[in-house]
Amino acid sequence: MAVSSISVALFKKMVMNGAINLKNNHKKIDELNVFPVPDGDTGTNMSMTVMSGVREMASCESSSIIEIGKVLSRGALMGARGNSGVILSQFFRGVYVGMKELDHNFLSIEDIMNCLESGCKVAYKAVMEPVEGTILTVVREAAESTRANIASFKTIDDLLKHYIAAAEKSLGNTPNLLPVLKEAGVVDSGGAGFLEIIKGMNMALNGKMLEAVGEGSIDTKSAIESVNKEIKFTYCTEFTVDLKEPNTFEVNDLKSVLSLLGDSLVVQKENNLCKVHLHTNRPGRALDAAQKYGVFVKVDIENIRLQPTHVEKGVAAKVEIPKKHFALIAVCFGDGISQTFKDLGVDYVIEGGQTMNPSTEAFVEACNSLSAENIIIIPNNGNVVMAAAQASKLVEGVNVQVLKAKTIAQGYASLMAFDAEADMETNLSAMTEAVEHVKTGEVTYSIRDTEIGGVKITAGDFMGIANGEIVVSTKNQMDALKELLKPLIDEKSQIVTFFCGKDATSEEVDLLEDLCKEFNSSVEVEIVEGKQDIYSYIIAVE
């Protein structure tokens, strides 16, 4: 299609279409997970990340393409889930950085090129140790190839066609850069998800608008409403604005914007004053929306979660609550595991981890809901660490640090080393040492045939995973467990803790102590009814 510039309306359509295309193909992306476990979620994470940006963008009525890029970036940032989702959110942040100095309200061929290159640069900077053969490689090589040929492009369609072809070539080469991909017989899932977004954007450029299939809808209104139903609004926000133009001010204009930010909304105009009451997770956004109508006479923001009582109309009572020295946040799945972490001192449990990675915003909300000077986040999953780290930079007035605990076993061990009276440096050092010395075991099942690390795996097999490596795959669950314990328990082992899943039978659980004693007769065995899905057993050996 002969398009030489992209307007605000077309840009929004393109991003929306890219999000729909990924959503429609997210299960295919999930299946590219290297490990054949049923919690592969790259496609899901990336889809939810870009959808978060789309919802923010769709609710923004600005006619400025720079402002639209900013809102899209912010939405993706807060909604980022999993490592690939965080990288994707940083790509969109780079797109915004690439357009923020524009002196016109459209994107030319050169502007698009600059945005793609900027997206690449910012995404790389977000990763402490970039690994080639991932989404980063696809983004970089596609941009480099497109830049090298930009003189030949007459239209933006020409540019995107070349970019997509270069991205497909790069994606196909990822197994040659990452041996684990070649062994598993898959391409990089993050790169594949990114490619679906760009393909969808190009479809919109050519007039082909997609519809979401399967569960859920990307319809703007229903999407926003469904999100609002899921969110527990933290801040009771009240303010009064002295209106600049009270005679022309329309209550519904402000009300329509604020209604997207929360619930319990009341907007009243009295002469030259406008009074607002709103429950929201983003009081700053509400204030920004109102400020253009005048100046603030009064602002009152209360954290509802910290209040022991509320007045009848839902306005939080003003109670001074002293800050704790320390608070802990942990990501857990399974009711029993969550309760165990709470019993060990965790103040706030975010549900998820294995099957649903929490967003950056979930961590920000958790931090803001706690009254503490210092907060340690315990991710308990390697695919959650980046979102937690991203959130720690967005929380103001609190010292927030992320512990590099990548498994439930590591997080569990770290809690034994935590001292509420110590300082942050001492706690991080002690908890990190505990993480490094615990061994992690997991028993789950395979969802496809493959071979990893010399272990042949058949769909439906029970797999034993020791410290992130598949060591056994067999038809019998107890056989898998026995083989798994071999590399985990030795003469130095002192305590073995089993978090038993929903499908662990009482007969199997009764055998656990005897199994451990076969490898070390003096080892202590603890049994926790974890009640988790997918993983029959999660094991911590200290």
Buried (B, 14 or more C-beta within 10 A) or exposed (E): EEBEBBBBEBBBBBBBBBBBBBBBBBEBBBBBBBBBBBBBBBBBBBBBBBBBBBBBBBBBEEEEBBBBBBBBBBBBBBBBBBBBBBBBBBBBBBBBBBBEEBEEBBBBBEBBBBBBBBBBBBBBEBBEEBEEBBBBBBBBBBBBBBBEBBEEBEBBBBBBBBBBEBBBEBBEBBBEBBEEBBBBBBBBBBBBBBBBBBBBBBBBBEEEEBEBEEEEBBEBEEBBEEBBEEBEBBBBBBBBBBBEEBEEBEEEEBBBBBBBBBEBBEBEBEEBBBBBBBBBBBBEBBBEBBEEBBEEEEBBBBBBBBBEEEEEEEBBEEEEEEEBEBBBBBBBBBBBBBBBBBEBEBBBBBBBBBBBBBBBBBBBBBBBBBBBEBBBBBBBBBBBBBBBBBBBEBBEEBBBBBBBBBBBBBBBBBBEBBEEEBEBEEBBEBBBEBBEEBBBBBBBBBBBEBBBEEBEBEEEBBBBBBBEEBBBBBEEBBEBBBBBBBBBBEEEBEBBBBBBBBBBEEEBBEEBBEBBBEBBEEBEBEBBBBBBBBBBBBBBBB
